[in-house]
């Protein structure tokens, strides 16, 4: 396949990335500002013999995804804040039955209907703690149209590898903007497919593991499989037994957390700077603009950046090592403070951490960042 150079919208890049990843089944409900992803896929998928369904609401969408996934399909939906909230019970169910699926959440202003056409980063903690109980969570955050393509593929690979829901946590601006993309299909990562059993004899859906990930047969393949959101035995049937339930819950989290170092991905600029900005998604573009301007002006500000490509799980040692030289850490976010609490938890006991917050639907621009950095610089 030849290389692609084009101008794509972020939503378009996500759709192409999903198709490249092997998307089989999409179920979703229109919601601003994610609807374009569904629109693109509604045109692409039937041409490839794949299934696209517009559901009656977001709850039905996530439950349909879980069912399709357990039948062997690579499954995905797209939504925004209110829809993502409605999906949380279904996401928790998918965590418990270990159904790999991808949810693309295009963040917008909230709470409630809020600012449906404006940008926000208000769903960060929802991507980790939105559903009840102890459960694994993987959330990755693109900052460009190019990454909307590549990270969509990554989201599918992570979901299949760990048999768990993965959130592609993007925002209105990145999803709606258009940028130049360059794709070399030969350099796309190899696709991951979940492991399936090869022998029916003595088969237990939650009884055989590879690195704590169960080897489960696809529904309809002729294996006897029970699927329940209740705590369950290795045969899939429910139990309230303390020791079994505890082992199950611990394994669900362990299968992801023990691989946090390899899952966690960051981009670092000027690692030894005295003021480090920890950012993600669209705000990282303003940070990069400030760093570029600072360099052009002779480097008057001693500033650097850690961009979180992975929001969860966070590998604490990696983040700490990337910030260890800092005298002050600043976290710009389009919310009243969410990922800043994780940064404070990990490094705040030794390095001062402050928040640069903006809400109301507008981006943090480089001038505003510069003003805050100068204040900290003068105060030191």
Protein Blocks (a to p, Z undefined) as FASTA:
>chain_A
ZZddddddfklmmmmmmmmnopabdcdddddfklmmmmmmmmmmmmnopacdddfbfklm
mmmmmmmmmnopacdddddfklmmmmmmmmmmmmmnopacdddddddddehjlpmkbccd
flmmmmmmmpgcjddddddddfbfklmmmmmmmmmmmmmmnopaddddddfklmmpccdd
dddfklpccdddddddfbfghpafklcceehiacdddehilpacdddfbdcdfkopacfb
fklmmmmmmmmmmmmmmmmmmmpccddehklbmbdcddehjllmmmmmmmmmmmmnooma
ccdddddfbfbdcdfklmmmmmmmpmbdcddddbebjklmmmmmmmmmmpccdddddehh
iacdfklmmmmmmmmmmmZZ
